[in-house]
Amino acid sequence: MNLPKWMRIALLATAPMNLLGALAFLPLGRDLRLSMGWPSDGHPIYAATVGLFIFLFGVAYLWTGLTGRAARLFITLAASGKLAFFLLTVWFWLTGTLSGQVPASAGGDLVFALLFFIWLFQVRSTPPKSGRV
């Protein structure tokens, strides 16, 4: 499905955000995580796994933004994942487990989640061009 220009820009903007986030979650990114208020304890395999998924989605956002084509399923997963990630940071902040700096640093994910959901609802309300459903 072809993407409008604003959606391509959103995907291209979130790609470097994800790539930077991936670096922060690498085991060597401990100091960066600490400076952003993120926890740094736990086994490094967990941070590396999170960093890997953030990196893979960043590459997918970059590719999708460059090609201008996306499957609804991918954008649905992206929007849901970004919203869930932001809500998790808010939850742990509200329960006193994380500082308020953490949801603030994840605010970009909320913005991109909303943009992705807007695109999904616009596409859903647009009738198919070829008569296919």
PyMOL commands that set and color helices and strands:
alter all, ss='L'
color gray80, all
select helices_A, chain A and resi 5-25+27-35+44-67+72-94+101-105+107-125
alter helices_A, ss='H'
color red, helices_A
deselect
rebuild
show_as cartoon
